[in-house]
Structures are given as C-alpha cells and as structure tokens.
Amino acid sequence: MAQQAPARRDSCALCLRPAAACLCAAVRPVAHQVQVLILMHPLELHQVKGTARLLQLCLAHSRIIVGESFTPKALAQALAAPWSDADSQAPRRAVLLYPPSPPDPQHPMHEAPPLPADWLAAPERLRLVLLDGTWRKSRRMLWANTLLQALPRLTLHAPPATRYTIRRAHAPHQLSTLEAAQLALQRLEPANPGIAALGVAMEAFMAQQRAYWPAARSAMLDESD
C-alpha cells in the first residue's frame, strides 16, 4: 500500500508562518524614515523562533532578501536600487549594522570605512542593512560578500542584555534581529518615539512563542503514540 504524504499545515498568507504560530497578532506598525534591508540566511527562512519576519511586518520601509553568498551585481542592486521615487532623486546610503570584526588570518576582510557624521544627520537618506542569522551564519555572510565588508558600519556600543529568552544566545549582548534593529533605529532617529513599539511587538511575540512551544511539543508527543 502506498504511503500517504503528510498533510500540509495551513499557513498565514501574510507572515508565512504555520497558522498556529501566526505572527500577525504581535505586529506593531512603526512610522520610520530609515529603510531597513534584511539579508536573511537561508537556514533562517523557516525558523519559527526568528524575529526578522516580525520586524519586516512592523516596518513599512523594509525588505527581506534570502541568501548567503550573493553575486556582486545582485548585492549592489539590493544595496542601492531605489524603493521609491524619492530614492531616485536622493539615493539611499547603505550602512551595515555589525560589530567590529577582529582580525582573522583564515578570512581576511576589507577594513570597513568610517561612518560619515553627515550621514547620521540625514536618516531619510539611510538604508540600514541587517544580517539575519546566528553569529556564525552572519560571519559567513560577511566573509562571502566583499560589498558588505566595504560598507560603513553602525555599531551598538554596550547594548543591554537580550530579552530574547526563547532562543539561546552565546552571550548576553547577542541580540535578536528585531532587538538590534530597534536599538539601531533609536540611535538613527532619536526624535522618533514610535520606534519603541518594536519592543512591544517583541514582548507580544515572546509571549506567543512561550504559549506555542509547549502546545507544539504536546502535539508531537501525541503523534508519536
């Protein structure tokens, strides 16, 4: 007798998550000037505990591109292509959110140029680039793409400990993508109180996940009986 294929789970058309883990209730729309480009490692695409999709749903001026090693042409297009008519008149300046990279003989990299002070004075001209993945995955993405290495970097100095307790971090300062984006946007748009809503979205997401995972484990145990 032919074995039946497992039934496909229903997914939300907006957040693309399984219906039982839909993100939409946690979304908090945020008005913002800085565009956010999220380069998502392929292994994060179906990671239910990831925060990049929630971040993208909260930020109207954001996009996700999935990949690890991009062709220079494709990456240059992603970094510089206009998203609006206004961008065509005043091109966006790409800035990479990433800490300083210590020397690594096995993976020599270009030294990142300093972030010009006048760029910080014009958040409406910035496109913030985030690498979504574990620290190991994000380092691989940086090693594999020299155009990313050549971007000016925004660094979070002495960030608070992560609140992202549903997914293990190797150190307290290693933040989720959403937490890091919130801190970066608050620095780039200090007069924008609405960015605090990202923290509310994060709390709602973690509460949802804490409720979801025990139910998911119980369902898996039931299926194994």
Rosetta blueprint (number, residue, H / E / L):
1 M L
2 A L
3 Q L
4 Q L
5 A L
6 P L
7 A L
8 R L
9 R L
10 D L
11 S E
12 C L
13 A L
14 L L
15 C L
16 L L
17 R L
18 P E
19 A H
20 A H
21 A H
22 C L
23 L L
24 C H
25 A H
26 A H
27 V L
28 R L
29 P L
30 V E
31 A L
32 H L
33 Q L
34 V L
35 Q E
36 V E
37 L E
38 I E
39 L E
40 M E
41 H L
42 P H
43 L H
44 E H
45 L L
46 H L
47 Q L
48 V L
49 K L
50 G L
51 T L
52 A H
53 R H
54 L H
55 L H
56 Q H
57 L H
58 C H
59 L E
60 A L
61 H L
62 S E
63 R E
64 I E
65 I E
66 V E
67 G L
68 E L
69 S L
70 F L
71 T L
72 P H
73 K H
74 A H
75 L H
76 A H
77 Q H
78 A H
79 L H
80 A H
81 A L
82 P L
83 W L
84 S L
85 D H
86 A H
87 D H
88 S H
89 Q H
90 A L
91 P L
92 R L
93 R E
94 A E
95 V E
96 L E
97 L E
98 Y L
99 P L
100 P L
101 S L
102 P L
103 P L
104 D L
105 P L
106 Q L
107 H L
108 P L
109 M L
110 H L
111 E L
112 A L
113 P L
114 P L
115 L L
116 P L
117 A H
118 D H
119 W H
120 L H
121 A L
122 A L
123 P H
124 E H
125 R H
126 L E
127 R E
128 L E
129 V E
130 L E
131 L E
132 D E
133 G L
134 T L
135 W H
136 R H
137 K H
138 S H
139 R H
140 R H
141 M H
142 L H
143 W H
144 A H
145 N L
146 T H
147 L H
148 L H
149 Q H
150 A L
151 L L
152 P L
153 R E
154 L E
155 T L
156 L L
157 H L
158 A L
159 P L
160 P L
161 A L
162 T L
163 R L
164 Y L
165 T L
166 I L
167 R L
168 R L
169 A L
170 H L
171 A L
172 P L
173 H L
174 Q L
175 L L
176 S L
177 T H
178 L H
179 E H
180 A H
181 A H
182 Q H
183 L H
184 A H
185 L H
186 Q H
187 R H
188 L H
189 E L
190 P L
191 A L
192 N L
193 P H
194 G H
195 I H
196 A H
197 A H
198 L H
199 G H
200 V H
201 A H
202 M H
203 E H
204 A H
205 F H
206 M H
207 A H
208 Q H
209 Q H
210 R H
211 A H
212 Y H
213 W H
214 P H
215 A H
216 A H
217 R H
218 S H
219 A H
220 M H
221 L H
222 D H
223 E H
224 S H
225 D L
